Amino acid sequence: MKLLSNLQKKDLVGKKVLVRADFNVPVRNGKVTEAMRIDETLPTIKFLLKNDAQVILISHIGDDGSTSLRPVAKYLSTKKLSVKFVADFEVVAKAKEPVILMENIRRFEGEKKNNSALAKQLASLADLYVNEAFSVSHREHASVVGVPKLLPSFAGLRLAVELAELQKMFKPALPLALVIGGAKFKTKFPLLKKFLPKAEVVCVGGALGNTLIKALDHEVGTSLVDEISPEIKKLAKNKKIILPLDFVVTGRKKSEFLVKKVGEILVTDKIVDLGPLTSKLFKEKISGAKTLLWNGPLGLIEDGFVHATISLASYLPKGSFSVLGGGDSVEALRQAKLLKKLSFVSTGGGAMLEYLATGKLPGIKSLQ
């Protein structure tokens, strides 16, 4: 894999460089509210500008292409970058501005299908390609795996850091502790299968915790749960899996919150966060870890239930190597000013899970 950092000015001066970024960030009222993924791309953009290259940024935002990247262009302009925001290929091809941001690449139907015609159209805009989108490198999309086949291609500065830091997890210092939250076991199972034999403990919260509790035939009311398979039932009984003892729940009156232990939950209750006994238990279980891997929130943080997630992050063991991934968790801990307590915060959620589970990603393979 070729690294952008190895290029010199003579390699870049006067060149057009197509940078696949991931600017899929939360936007409210036309403003970016969590900018980590954008900020982590800035060193690559500035490196290219310093070496007199023209930067053409492509990204998606949202899933279906209906959302605009215009708020991202406005955010980039606050970082002392003169950005031209364009919506079609013809304008990009003729533009002379040093930084160009194209409109949402998922507005082109061929992006998700890895359409070769779209890949060729994108490649025609530039002399070089840079992948600076680790968080979508598990997707076989035209802008991720199609274009690198057609242009000299390089790993961006942040992408190189992502791989170097995550590779440390393949030979972790022991004891190893995992904290797993979020909603879907399908994306977490490969990671659990790989790391469970090495792990001392695996603390499970969020909807995944609800699912394991239900798999043991406990009532979880109207709480969010995943499908219960024989594999999940087996996992729930694993002695390394640390399950919640209590929860914060809402009842018939959604404005009232109660703390209830497992076994006390009614069919009308909805679990929204971990309770104090569980928070204390999780802290005790991770306290001796030399390596900590965390993916996914411990409560319904999209509805404001961030207490358990923030509480655990504030208690990370000193001297440990800790890695966090997952956009919702990152946003909650950024707002609580706790991200600096972690050794490394990945820009990827699903990509991080897949890379750690398999050691490879389509977007990385395409650079080789």
Backbone torsions as a table, in degrees:
resi	resn	phi	psi	omega
1	MET	NA	128.7	-180.0
2	LYS	-86.9	139.9	-177.8
3	LEU	-105.4	136.3	176.1
4	LEU	-58.5	-35.6	-176.9
5	SER	-62.6	-18.2	-180.0
6	ASN	-85.6	-9.1	179.8
7	LEU	-80.6	150.5	179.0
8	GLN	-114.2	174.9	-177.1
9	LYS	-58.0	-38.8	-179.0
10	LYS	-63.4	-23.7	179.3
11	ASP	-82.2	-19.4	-170.0
12	LEU	-117.7	-24.5	-174.5
13	VAL	-57.4	127.6	178.9
14	GLY	77.5	-0.5	-178.0
15	LYS	-87.6	148.3	171.4
16	LYS	-94.8	125.5	-174.9
17	VAL	-119.2	119.1	177.9
18	LEU	-87.3	117.1	-177.4
19	VAL	-109.7	114.7	174.4
20	ARG	-83.9	104.2	178.9
21	ALA	-100.9	171.1	169.8
22	ASP	-121.8	98.6	178.0
23	PHE	-104.1	29.3	177.8
24	ASN	-79.3	78.8	-173.2
25	VAL	-116.8	157.1	178.2
26	PRO	-69.0	136.8	179.6
27	VAL	-130.0	130.3	176.2
28	ARG	-131.2	130.6	-179.6
29	ASN	53.4	39.0	175.8
30	GLY	79.4	7.7	-179.2
31	LYS	-124.9	141.5	176.1
32	VAL	-69.5	128.9	-177.0
33	THR	-106.1	-16.3	176.6
34	GLU	-143.9	110.5	-165.4
35	ALA	-110.3	15.4	-175.0
36	MET	-54.1	-47.0	-176.9
37	ARG	-63.6	-34.5	176.8
38	ILE	-69.9	-48.5	-176.9
39	ASP	-59.8	-36.0	-178.1
40	GLU	-72.7	-13.2	177.6
41	THR	-89.4	-18.5	-174.8
42	LEU	-57.7	-41.8	179.0
43	PRO	-58.3	-38.0	177.9
44	THR	-67.3	-44.2	178.4
45	ILE	-59.4	-46.8	-177.7
46	LYS	-68.9	-33.7	176.3
47	PHE	-62.0	-44.1	-179.7
48	LEU	-67.2	-42.1	179.4
49	LEU	-65.3	-39.8	179.0
50	LYS	-60.6	-30.0	-179.4
51	ASN	-100.2	22.7	170.8
52	ASP	61.1	36.1	173.0
53	ALA	-100.1	155.7	171.6
54	GLN	-92.3	134.3	-174.8
55	VAL	-106.2	122.5	175.1
56	ILE	-113.1	110.2	-176.0
57	LEU	-94.2	130.9	173.4
58	ILE	-126.7	142.8	-178.9
59	SER	-160.5	172.4	169.0
60	HIS	-116.6	165.4	169.6
61	ILE	-148.4	128.2	-172.6
62	GLY	77.1	177.6	-173.7
63	ASP	-95.5	-36.6	-167.9
64	ASP	-103.4	1.5	178.6
65	GLY	89.1	-2.3	-176.2
66	SER	-78.2	-19.4	-177.2
67	THR	-89.2	144.4	-178.3
68	SER	-95.3	149.1	175.0
69	LEU	-88.7	6.0	-178.3
70	ARG	-55.7	-42.0	177.1
71	PRO	-60.3	-30.4	177.4
72	VAL	-68.4	-39.9	177.0
73	ALA	-60.6	-41.2	178.2
74	LYS	-64.4	-40.3	179.1
75	TYR	-64.9	-44.1	179.5
76	LEU	-59.9	-33.8	179.9
77	SER	-66.6	-21.9	177.0
78	THR	-78.6	-8.5	-179.5
79	LYS	-101.6	27.2	177.3
80	LYS	61.4	37.5	175.0
81	LEU	-118.1	133.2	175.3
82	SER	-90.3	105.0	-171.3
83	VAL	-112.3	128.8	172.8
84	LYS	-98.4	122.2	-179.2
85	PHE	-97.8	122.9	-175.6
86	VAL	-130.6	157.0	-174.8
87	ALA	-113.5	-8.9	-178.4
88	ASP	-141.1	162.6	-174.0
89	PHE	-65.9	-38.0	-176.1
90	GLU	-60.9	-41.1	-180.0
91	VAL	-67.5	-40.3	179.6
92	VAL	-61.1	-45.1	-176.7
93	ALA	-60.9	-31.6	-177.2
94	LYS	-95.1	-14.6	-172.7
95	ALA	-66.7	142.5	-179.7
96	LYS	-110.5	-8.2	-178.0
97	GLU	-60.1	149.5	-177.6
98	PRO	-67.5	-30.5	179.3
99	VAL	-129.5	125.9	179.3
100	ILE	-123.7	132.7	174.2
101	LEU	-114.4	118.1	177.2
102	MET	-80.3	152.4	175.6
103	GLU	-64.5	158.4	-178.2
104	ASN	-32.7	113.6	-176.0
105	ILE	-65.6	-20.9	179.5
106	ARG	-78.7	2.0	170.6
107	ARG	-74.7	-13.3	175.6
108	PHE	-95.8	120.9	-174.0
109	GLU	-56.9	-33.0	-176.1
110	GLY	-74.1	-8.6	-177.8
111	GLU	-61.4	-56.3	-177.8
112	LYS	-68.6	-24.8	-178.7
113	LYS	-88.4	2.4	-177.5
114	ASN	53.8	47.5	-178.3
115	ASN	-67.4	126.9	-176.1
116	SER	-65.8	-32.4	179.6
117	ALA	-65.8	-41.6	177.9
118	LEU	-66.6	-40.8	177.9
119	ALA	-59.0	-42.6	178.8
120	LYS	-65.4	-38.8	179.6
121	GLN	-64.1	-42.6	177.6
122	LEU	-65.8	-44.3	-178.1
123	ALA	-62.9	-30.0	-178.7
124	SER	-66.9	-15.0	-177.7
125	LEU	-81.4	-15.4	-167.2
126	ALA	-142.5	169.8	176.0
127	ASP	-98.8	-29.4	-177.1
128	LEU	-136.3	158.1	177.6
129	TYR	-124.9	138.8	176.4
130	VAL	-128.3	126.9	173.0
131	ASN	-91.6	113.2	175.6
132	GLU	-124.5	35.0	-175.8
133	ALA	-132.4	66.7	178.1
134	PHE	-54.0	-39.4	-173.0
135	SER	-66.8	-12.9	173.6
136	VAL	-119.0	13.2	-177.9
137	SER	-74.4	-3.5	172.8
138	HIS	-92.2	3.7	-179.8
139	ARG	-102.6	132.9	176.7
140	GLU	-90.6	70.2	-178.6
141	HIS	-106.5	161.8	-175.2
142	ALA	-58.8	-42.2	-177.0
143	SER	-78.3	-8.8	-177.6
144	VAL	-104.4	-44.8	-176.8
145	VAL	-117.9	-19.4	-178.3
146	GLY	-77.9	-49.6	-176.9
147	VAL	-62.7	-41.1	-178.8
148	PRO	-58.4	-20.5	177.4
149	LYS	-73.2	-15.9	-170.7
150	LEU	-112.0	-13.8	-177.3
151	LEU	-133.6	153.7	167.9
152	PRO	-56.6	128.2	-168.3
153	SER	-127.4	146.2	-172.9
154	PHE	-140.4	153.3	173.5
155	ALA	-84.5	130.0	178.8
156	GLY	-67.6	170.6	-176.9
157	LEU	-61.3	-44.3	-179.0
158	ARG	-71.5	-38.8	179.0
159	LEU	-60.0	-40.9	178.4
160	ALA	-63.0	-38.7	177.9
161	VAL	-66.1	-44.5	179.0
162	GLU	-53.7	-50.0	-176.4
163	LEU	-66.0	-42.0	-179.1
164	ALA	-63.4	-41.4	-177.9
165	GLU	-73.2	-42.5	-178.0
166	LEU	-70.7	-28.8	177.9
167	GLN	-63.2	-21.2	176.9
168	LYS	-64.4	-23.7	-178.4
169	MET	-75.0	-15.1	-178.9
170	PHE	-73.3	-23.5	173.8
171	LYS	-132.5	69.0	-173.3
172	PRO	-71.6	146.8	169.4
173	ALA	-67.5	134.9	-177.6
174	LEU	-99.9	150.4	5.2
175	PRO	-71.8	148.1	177.2
176	LEU	-108.4	131.8	175.6
177	ALA	-121.6	140.4	175.1
178	LEU	-114.2	142.1	170.9
179	VAL	-122.5	118.5	-175.4
180	ILE	-122.9	127.4	176.9
181	GLY	-135.0	-157.4	-179.3
182	GLY	88.9	-158.1	-167.7
183	ALA	-118.0	-32.4	-169.6
184	LYS	-115.7	123.9	178.1
185	PHE	-72.2	-26.4	-176.1
186	LYS	-54.6	-40.9	-178.1
187	THR	-80.4	-17.2	-175.6
188	LYS	-97.8	-23.4	-173.6
189	PHE	-58.2	-44.5	178.9
190	PRO	-58.8	-39.3	178.0
191	LEU	-65.9	-45.0	-179.7
192	LEU	-62.2	-41.7	179.7
193	LYS	-61.0	-37.3	-177.8
194	LYS	-76.6	-40.7	-171.2
195	PHE	-98.8	-15.9	-178.8
196	LEU	-59.0	-40.7	178.0
197	PRO	-62.9	-29.3	-178.4
198	LYS	-86.9	-24.7	-170.5
199	ALA	-77.3	145.6	172.2
200	GLU	-78.2	-45.5	179.9
201	VAL	-145.2	155.5	172.6
202	VAL	-131.5	108.4	179.3
203	CYS	-89.0	125.4	-173.9
204	VAL	-118.3	124.9	177.9
205	GLY	-131.9	-161.6	-178.7
206	GLY	62.9	-159.0	179.4
207	ALA	-64.3	-24.9	177.3
208	LEU	-67.1	-38.0	174.8
209	GLY	-63.6	-42.7	176.6
210	ASN	-57.7	-42.4	-176.8
211	THR	-64.1	-42.9	-179.6
212	LEU	-68.7	-36.9	176.0
213	ILE	-62.6	-43.7	178.9
214	LYS	-65.9	-34.8	178.9
215	ALA	-63.1	-21.8	176.3
216	LEU	-94.0	15.2	175.1
217	ASP	71.4	26.9	173.0
218	HIS	-94.5	148.7	178.6
219	GLU	-71.6	135.5	175.2
220	VAL	-126.1	8.8	175.6
221	GLY	61.8	-133.4	-178.0
222	THR	-95.1	18.0	-175.6
223	SER	-66.6	154.4	175.9
224	LEU	-68.3	127.6	178.9
225	VAL	-138.8	159.6	174.5
226	ASP	-96.5	169.9	177.8
227	GLU	-65.6	136.8	-177.7
228	ILE	-95.9	114.9	-179.8
229	SER	-108.7	167.9	174.6
230	PRO	-57.0	-34.0	179.4
231	GLU	-65.2	-38.5	178.6
232	ILE	-69.4	-39.9	177.6
233	LYS	-61.1	-39.4	178.0
234	LYS	-66.8	-41.2	179.8
235	LEU	-63.2	-38.9	-178.3
236	ALA	-61.1	-25.3	-177.7
237	LYS	-95.1	-3.1	179.9
238	ASN	-68.0	131.0	-174.9
239	LYS	-67.7	-19.3	178.1
240	LYS	-79.5	-18.8	-179.1
241	ILE	-79.4	121.5	179.3
242	ILE	-100.7	113.1	-176.3
243	LEU	-98.2	157.0	177.9
244	PRO	-61.1	147.5	174.9
245	LEU	-99.0	-30.6	-178.7
246	ASP	-151.2	166.2	-174.7
247	PHE	-140.9	158.4	163.5
248	VAL	-91.5	127.9	-177.0
249	VAL	-130.5	156.5	167.4
250	THR	-108.8	149.5	179.1
251	GLY	-109.6	-142.9	180.0
252	ARG	-61.6	-38.6	175.7
253	LYS	-91.1	108.6	-172.7
254	LYS	-65.6	-16.2	-178.6
255	SER	-86.5	-6.8	-179.3
256	GLU	-103.3	133.5	-179.3
257	PHE	-120.1	135.2	179.9
258	LEU	-129.1	154.3	171.9
259	VAL	-101.1	124.6	-179.6
260	LYS	-131.9	142.4	176.1
261	LYS	-79.1	159.7	172.9
262	VAL	-57.9	132.6	-176.8
263	GLY	101.3	-15.6	179.4
264	GLU	-103.4	-6.4	-173.7
265	ILE	-74.6	136.2	-179.4
266	LEU	-95.2	164.7	-179.4
267	VAL	-65.7	-18.5	-179.5
268	THR	-93.9	-5.0	-178.5
269	ASP	-81.8	154.6	174.5
270	LYS	-130.4	123.5	179.3
271	ILE	-76.0	129.1	-179.5
272	VAL	-121.2	-17.3	-180.0
273	ASP	-164.2	168.9	174.3
274	LEU	-77.4	150.2	178.0
275	GLY	-86.8	174.8	-176.1
276	PRO	-64.4	-35.8	178.4
277	LEU	-63.9	-39.8	179.7
278	THR	-69.4	-42.0	177.5
279	SER	-58.5	-43.2	178.6
280	LYS	-64.6	-43.1	179.6
281	LEU	-61.6	-46.6	-179.0
282	PHE	-61.7	-40.8	179.0
283	LYS	-61.5	-42.3	178.9
284	GLU	-63.5	-40.1	-175.0
285	LYS	-70.9	-31.2	-178.7
286	ILE	-94.1	-5.2	-170.3
287	SER	-60.5	-30.3	-177.7
288	GLY	-98.1	7.8	-174.8
289	ALA	-72.1	139.5	171.8
290	LYS	-92.4	-25.0	177.1
291	THR	-134.0	134.9	-179.8
292	LEU	-130.6	126.6	176.7
293	LEU	-116.8	124.9	-174.1
294	TRP	-129.9	127.2	174.7
295	ASN	-139.4	120.4	174.1
296	GLY	99.2	145.8	179.7
297	PRO	-76.1	160.6	-176.3
298	LEU	-96.9	-7.2	178.4
299	GLY	-144.7	-175.5	178.1
300	LEU	-80.5	74.2	-173.4
301	ILE	-70.5	-20.7	176.1
302	GLU	-66.1	-19.9	175.8
303	ASP	-102.9	11.3	175.7
304	GLY	95.3	5.0	-177.9
305	PHE	-92.9	84.8	-172.0
306	VAL	-110.0	-2.7	-169.2
307	HIS	-58.2	-49.5	-176.7
308	ALA	-65.3	-40.1	179.4
309	THR	-62.9	-47.1	-179.8
310	ILE	-67.7	-40.2	-179.0
311	SER	-60.9	-43.8	-179.3
312	LEU	-69.2	-39.6	-179.8
313	ALA	-63.0	-32.5	-179.5
314	SER	-73.1	-9.9	-173.9
315	TYR	-114.1	15.1	-176.7
316	LEU	-59.0	136.7	-175.9
317	PRO	-62.6	132.5	179.6
318	LYS	-67.0	141.3	178.2
319	GLY	84.2	-2.4	179.8
320	SER	-88.5	159.3	172.0
321	PHE	-96.8	112.1	-173.5
322	SER	-118.2	134.6	-178.1
323	VAL	-125.9	132.1	179.3
324	LEU	-123.6	138.5	173.5
325	GLY	-140.8	154.7	-179.3
326	GLY	116.5	118.5	-172.3
327	GLY	-59.1	-41.9	-178.5
328	ASP	-63.4	-43.1	179.6
329	SER	-64.6	-42.2	-179.1
330	VAL	-60.8	-44.5	-178.3
331	GLU	-63.9	-42.5	-179.9
332	ALA	-63.3	-43.6	-178.0
333	LEU	-75.3	-27.6	174.4
334	ARG	-65.4	-45.0	179.9
335	GLN	-62.9	-31.2	178.4
336	ALA	-86.6	1.6	179.5
337	LYS	57.5	44.6	-177.7
338	LEU	-116.0	-1.8	-176.4
339	LEU	-61.1	-30.8	-178.2
340	LYS	-69.5	-13.5	177.6
341	LYS	-74.6	-16.3	-179.8
342	LEU	-92.9	147.0	178.7
343	SER	-68.7	-39.6	-178.9
344	PHE	-150.5	134.3	176.8
345	VAL	-115.2	114.5	-178.4
346	SER	-78.3	146.6	174.5
347	THR	-80.5	-6.3	-177.3
348	GLY	-110.1	149.4	172.1
349	GLY	-107.9	-74.8	177.8
350	GLY	-63.0	-37.9	179.4
351	ALA	-65.3	-39.5	178.0
352	MET	-63.5	-44.3	179.6
353	LEU	-60.5	-45.7	-177.8
354	GLU	-68.5	-40.5	-179.0
355	TYR	-65.3	-43.5	179.6
356	LEU	-67.4	-32.7	-178.7
357	ALA	-76.7	-33.7	-172.6
358	THR	-118.0	-20.3	-177.2
359	GLY	78.2	10.3	-179.7
360	LYS	-152.6	158.8	176.6
361	LEU	-144.6	146.5	179.3
362	PRO	-56.4	-40.7	-179.2
363	GLY	-67.6	-29.2	177.3
364	ILE	-78.0	-42.9	179.3
365	LYS	-58.9	-36.3	-176.9
366	SER	-68.6	-16.8	178.4
367	LEU	-86.7	-8.8	-173.8
368	GLN	-92.0	NA	NA
